[in-house]
Amino acid sequence: MAGLRAHCLLCSVVLGFAVLSRAQAAAISGTTCAPAPNFFPPGKEDSSLPPAWTQTAQEAAGNLLSDQLYTVVLTSNKNVPEIDAEGPPVLYVLPKHDLLTVGATPSRACMGYGATVVASRHLLSDAGSDTAAAADTAGEDADDTAAAAGRKLAQAGAVTVPARFRVDISIGKNYSKSLGEFKFNATVPAAITLNMLSNFTDGDYCMNIKLTIVAGSGLVGSLAVPVTDLHSTTQVCFYKLDAMPEAAVGFNTCGDTFSANITAAKNITPVPLFPGSSELLFMPVYRFESDLNRTVDGSWPAGGAPAKMEQWVVVDSAAAALKPATYLPEGQYPDGFYNIRVESSLATQYPSLLSLGVAAGYDKYNEESVPEALAGLFKVLPNKQWPSGKVLGIQNELTAFISLDGPELSAIPVNAEISFNWKFDGFGKQYCWIDGLRYYNDAEFMCKQPLDLTLPNSKNHTLTILLVDVCSKNYTVEVTYSTWGYAITKAPKATVAAIDSDSLTGGQTFDMVGVGVPLSSTSTKRSLNAASTASSTALLFAPAVLAALHVSRQAGLV
């Protein structure tokens, strides 16, 4: 987080140039007088795909160097629609070296004499390769013949036949490829095409690009140069992303404290702007909102009762992306159903480096409650992932079965109309079965009271009532009835004593709950102390006006 904000407030283009020069020097290795890559060759400055690799996009992010690239986001277009590049990523590169330029006068080191492998090279702006390559004495006299010009170059120790170069790439331990040898042509660069990108899992990668000036492939006068291979290796890093950002929200709800655990459903982790940088290319952001839809009895709570919850989670490190951020709101919330909204996105200060197309959005965070850490940053790939109509149920007491009343007659005639009423201290979805067959009496295929039935004969019959409460816990009541009356044969035990006040038990995962079907229960047990400290794994921001719950309650999705 500090990385992006620091860049927003402090970094100018000149500062970005200086930081890159220092941090990236160690990422480029090779021999003495090694060839330097040019990723913006003449005529191809803005031809690489995706556009994030072009000179225009790199300069917009602060990179003024032609021999190194900021990290970019690549996609193989499996799940992200309307990307800018229709084909696989293509990166153009040409080496820079005196032996590739006719008329240049290379030093002995640049011809391979005494060449040794060095840990790193200075950047091109410090090495002087540009100025060395600029010495072209051929054609000084317009009346000279080509042969005379060649003799002059040979006498001056200048390049008469440019050397050839080779390009090899590798990504990690499992992918390597040689693009072959090339005859230098300033207008025809080598093209590195990543056809295999769709086979890579989402995550960050660094591609090693090795440029080699092939031994004996050029001439200085009659001398074949270089006398040994001269090579350099440069890292070009990218983040492969085929998935939309997505949050998983789980509720620990059946103890004396409500909490929501917010974590990444897709393993999208922030990466540095370039190797060794404290700046971040992007950060995953998750926003959870909830407001009162209706109370259990349909009334609106008295004035002053909180009715909204909100939580921002900003993931600013790879470690934080893998751990849940626990939201422990405070305050007394009325029993009822709450609307749920979750939006996942990527925050960046460098939109030109994320070539994800029009569908990616690229608007800035402009919500009234946006944390200061996100102010001015671009929102990319906003994903409103939960459908409208899904609600979260909250109640301040544990569910308990209270009573059931049936027909008052002790002798009930066959074909008589009978009625059952029952009461739970708690709410959720109710289902009924009569003699094992599903029975419903409302438009949502649920069962509600009063339940009016006809006694068909004098046999014993069974009514089963199931309450799946807002915490996804099941409470079953069974009743046997006939002409002799009715009797409760099964009822839930008292549930209050079964809950350990020092732990959170039960709950469900937000993104696993189906629509219009009974909620599946899960069994989890989590220390309250652990839950309260989990927020340190990511940055959480809750507006001060949104105090939320710290009461004994249950909650869930219905």
N, C-alpha and C positions, 0 to 999 in steps of 0.2 A: 504494500500500500504506500509506504513511504516513497518507494521508487517512482510511481506514477505522479504522486503529488509533487515531489521534488522537481520532477521534470516540468510539470505544469507551471510552477512558480519561478523556477530559476533558470531553466535550460534555454539558451538561444541556439541558433544554428552553429555559431562559432564554438560555443561550449560543447555541443554535441560532437563536433569535429575533433576537438581536443581529447575528449573522453574516449572516443572510438580509437584514436591513434594510440593511446597508451594501453588500453585494455586488449586490443586485438593483435598487437604486435606479436605476442607470444603464441597466437593461434596459427601463425603462418611459419612453416618450417621449410628448410631446403638447403641447397648448397650455397657456397659463396657465389655472389653475382647470379642469383637464381632468377628465373623468369617471373615476372609479375603478371597476374591476371588483369584483364580489362573487361569488366562485365557490362560496359556501355560502349561497345566498339562503334566506330563511325558508321552511320547509316542504320544501326540497330539499337540505338540508345533506348528506344521505347518499344522494342519489338518482343522482348521476353514475355512469356505468359506464366502465371497471371500478371496483371499490371503491377502488382506489388513489387515485382523484380525490376521494373523499369527505372530509368534514371529519374524521371519526373516524380514517381512515387517515393523513391528513396530520398531524393532531395527534399520533398515535402515533409518527410519525417526527420530531417536533419543530417542525413548522410551525404557528404560532399565528395566522398572517395569513390574512385572508379574500380579499385581493386579489392573492395570488400563490400559486403551486403549486410544490412540489418535483417534480423529474423522476420519471416513472413508467415502467414497462414495459407496453407494449400488445402484444396479439397478435391476429391475425385468425383464429386457430384453424385454421390449415392443418395444422400438425404437432404442436401442443401440445394434448393431450386434456384434457377436463374443466376448462376455464377457468371462472372465476366468471361472466363476462358471456357470455350466449348470443348477443347481438346485437352490432352495431358499437359502438365507443366513443361515449358521449354525455357532453358536458360542459355543465353548466348555468351560466349567467352572467347577472347583472343589473348595470347600471351604478349607481353612487352619485353623485348630484349634487344640489345645491340646486334646480335647475330641474325636477327630477323629483318634487318633494315639495310638495304643496299646503300653503300656509302658511309655507313657508320664506322667509326674507328674504335673497336672494342679494346679494352685493356687485356693484359695477359690473363688475369683472373677470369674475365668474361669469355675468354677462349678456352677455359678449362684447365689452365696450368695452375697446379697447386690448389685445385678446388677441394674443399673439405666440407663435410656436412656440418651445418650450424644449427643450433637449437631454434633460432628464430631470425627473421630478417627485419630490418627497419622498413617502415612504410615507404611506398614509392616516392612520396614527397621528400623523404629524407635521404633516399639512396642515390638520387641523381640519375636514375635510368632515363627519365624523360629527356634531360638535356643531352645525355650521351647519344640517345637515338636520333637526336635532331641534326647531327652533323652530317649533312649530305653534300659531298663535294662534286658528285657526278653532274655533269652538265654545266659547270661553271662557265665554260666557253661554248657559246651556242654553235660555233663553227667546228668544234671537235667532232670527230666520228665516234661511233660507239666503241670501237676498238681503242681509240686514243683515250677515251674516258675510262675504260677498263684498266689500261696501263697506269693511268694516274692513280686510280683507286688502289691497285696492287702495290704501287710504290709508296703510297701513303699508309699502308697497313689497314686498308678499309675493306669492308665486306663487298665481295663481287658476286657471290651467289648466296642468297639467304638460306639459313639452315631450316630444317624441317622440325616440327614439334609434334609431340604425342600428348593425348589427353586420356587420363584414367580417373574413374570415380569409384567411390565406395561409400556405403551407408551402413554403419554398424558392422557386425561380423557376418551378416548373412547375405549382403548384396555387394557385388563389385562388377565393374564392366570397363573394358578398354574401348574407347571410341576410335582408336587407330592413330596413324600418323597423318599429318596434314602439311601441305605446302603452304607457306604463309601467303595470305592474301588479305590485305587490310580491309577489304569490303566483304569478305566471306568468312565469318567467324565459325567456330565449332558450336554445334547445337547439342546441349545436354537435354535429352527428353526422358521424363520420368513416366514411362508407360506402365510401370509396375506399381504406381502409387496406390491403386485401389486394393492391393494385397497387403498394405501396411495397416496395422491397427492405429487408431487415433492416438496421437501423442507427439512429443517433440523429438526431432531427429537432427543430426548434423551430417552433411554430405562433404566428404573429403575430395577435393578436386586437385589432382596431381598433374602439373604441367612439366613436360620434359623437353629440353632442347636436345635433339638426338645427336649423339657423338658422330663426327665425321660427315654430317649431312650438308654442311655449308663450306664456303671457301672465303678465305682472306688471302687475296692473291692466289697462289697455287697451294696454299696450306689448307688442308681439310680441318674444319673446326666444327664444334669444340672437340678437344682431344679426349674428353670424357663427358658422359651425360651430365647436364645441368638441370636440376629439378627443384620445384617448390610445391608445397601442399597447402591449400587454403581451405578453411572450413566455411561452408554456407549452411546456415541452420534454418529449419522451418518447422512449423507445427502442423501436422496433418489433422484435419478436422472434417469429418463427414457427418457428425451428429449435431443436433440442436442442443444448446444448454438446457438442462432439465434438473429440477430439484425433486428430492424425495422428502416428504414431510411426514413424520410419524409422531403420534401423540401417546405419551405415557399419562394415563388418565385415571386409573382406578385406585389411586392412593389419596393422600390428603393434600397433594399439590398437583396442579395442572402444569404440563410442560409440552412444548413442541420441539422436536428434534429436526433440524433442517440440514440436509446434506446433499451432495451431488448425486443424482441418479446416473449421470454420465461422468466418467472420470476425465473431466476437462481441468487441466492444471495450468496455472500461470507460468510463463516462461520469461527469461530475460530478453531485453531488446537485442542484445548480442552477447556472445559468451563473455562472462566475467562482469557484465553490467549489473548495476543495482536497479536500473530502470526495468519496468515490466512491459511486455508487449500488450498484454491484456490481463484482466482479472474477471473471473466468474462472479456474478452478482445474483442473489436470490432475494426476492421481496415477497413476504407473506402478509396478507391482509385478511381481516375478518371483521364483519359488522353484523349487528343483530338483524335477523330476518323477521322473526316473530317469537314471542314467548310461548310457553306451553299452553296457556289459557287464552292466548290471542290479545292480551292487553299490552300496553306499552309501559315500560318500567317508569317508576317515579323519577322526577328530575334529579340529576346529579349522578345517577347510576351509570357506570361506564358501559358503553355499548360497542366499542371498537378496539381492535387489536392490530398492531402493525409491527413488522420486524424486517430490517434490512440485514443481509449477511453478505459481506464483501470478502472474498477469498483472496488473500494476498501472498500465499505460499503454497508449494506443492503439498506440504504436510497438512496444512489446514484444509485442503480440498478433500482429504480422505476421512476427516473426522466430523461428526455432527456438531452443529452449533445449537446449543440448548437455549430455548427461549422460556424464561420463567416470569411471566407477567404477574402483576400484583393488582389487588382490588377485588371488590365484590361484584361479580357479573350476574345478571338475572338469569334464571333458568330459561332455556329456549334454544332456538336454532339460529345459527350464525352463518351468513354467506362466507364463502371462501374464495380468495383470489391468490394465485401464485404466479409470479412472472420471473422467468430466468433470462439472463442476458449476459453479454460480455462487455465490460467497460474498457475503453482504450483511449489513449491520447494520440494514437497513431492510426487513424482510419485508413490511410493510404496503403498500409502494410497488410490489411485484411481484405483481400480481394474476394468477397463473398457475394457480390452482385446486389441488385436493387432490393431483393427480398431481405437482405441483411438489415436494412433500416438506416443506420447511421445518423439517427437523431441524437440530440444531447439529452441527458437526464434533466427533466424539467419539473418533476413532481415537487409539490410544496414541501414534502417531508424528506426530500433527498438529503442524505448525509453530506457534510462538507467535503468528505474525501472523494465524492463522486461529482462534485460541482464542476461543470465545464467539460466533463468527459463525454465521449460518444457512447451511445447505447447500440450495440451490434447484436443481431440475431435475437431480438426480443421474442420470448416464447411464453404466451399466455396459455399455460398448460392444463388448467382445470376447467371443465365446462361449467357454464352457468346453471344454476339449479341445484348444485351439490352443496349441502349444508353440513355444518358441524354442530352436533348437539352438546350442550353443556348443562349439567345439573349440579347442584351444590351438596347433595346428599347421596349416599350409596343406595342403590336400588334394593328395595325390599318388597316382598309380597305382603299385602295388608289383609285382604278379605275377598271372599266370593259368596254371592247370594244367588240361590236358585228358586224354583217354585215353592210356595209356602205350603201347598197341600201335601199331606202325608200319603194320600191315595190319589193318584193321578190317572184319569181315564185315558184309554188309548185314543189317539188322534187329537189329544188336547194340545193347546198352544202353551208352551212353557218358555220362560225367559231366564237368562243368566246375566248377572252383572258382577264385575270383579274390580279390584283396585290394586295397583302397584304404586309404591312410592318411588317413582322413576318413570322414564318414558323412552320410547324407541319405536320399533316396528313389531306389530303383533300378528301372529299366525294362529289359525285354528285347524284342528282335524277332528272329524266326527267318525268314530269307528275306523280310524286310520286313513280316512279320505280327507284331502285338503278341502277346506271350506272357507269362503270369504264373503263378506257382506258390505264391501265398499268399493269405490271406483278404482282404487289402487291395488286391488286384489289382496287386501289385508283383512284383518278381522277386528271388529270393534264392538264395544258394548253399547246398548244392550244387545245380546245375541238371542234372537227369537227363533225357536225351533218348534217342530211338531213331533210329538211322541208317536212313532209309527206302530209300535206293538208293545207287548209286555216283556220283551227281552231286555237284558241289561245292555246299556249303551255307554260309550266312553267319549267324553269331550276332552280334548287336549288343547291347552292354551300355551303358546310360546311367546315370551317377550324377549326380543333381542334388543337390549338397551343401547344407549348411545355410546357405551363403552365396549360394544361387541360381546357382551356377556349374555349367556342364555339363562332364562328363568322359566321353568316349566311347571304348570299346574294341571293335574289330571282330575277329572270328575267322572264318577259312575252314576248314571241315573236310569230310572225306569218308573213303572207305575207305583212303586213303593216310595219314591222320592229321589233324593240325590245324596251323594257323599263325596267329600274330597279325599282322594286316594293318594295323591302326591302333591307336595308343595315345596317350594324352595326353603332351605334352612336360612336362619338369620345370617346375613352377609356382613354385617358391620365388624364382627369379631374376627372374621376371616382375613381382613386386610391388615397387613403389617404397616403401621404408621411410619416406620423407618425406611420404607422402600416404595418404589413404584412398580406395580404389577399390572399386566394386561395391556390393552391398547391395540392399535392397528397401524399399518403403514398406509399413508395417505394415497399413494399412487397405485395401491392394489385393491381398493374397494370398488366393487362393481355397482352399477346403477340398477335399482329395482330388484335386487336380490338380497337375501339375508347377508349380513356382514360376517366375514370369517374371523374367528377369534385367533389371537396369537398369544403366546405366553412368553413374556419377558420379565426380567427382574433387574432393576437398575438402582444403584445407590443414589440417594438424593445428593450426597456430597459430590459424587462423580458427575451427576447431571449438572450441578451448579457450576462446576469448574470447566465443563466441556466448552463453554463459550470462549475460552482462551485460545481455542484452535482456529478461530476465524474472527473477523471484525464484525461485531454486531452493533447496529445503530437503531434505537427506538426513540421516536420523538417524545419529548418530556411530557406532552399532554396525553400521551397514550399509556397511562398506568394500567396494568392488567392484573390477572388473577393470582391470588395467594390464599386459596380457600380449599376446603375439603370438597372435592367434586369428582364427577365423571365427565368424560367428553368423548365424542366419536363422530363418525360420519354416517349420515342417514340419507 
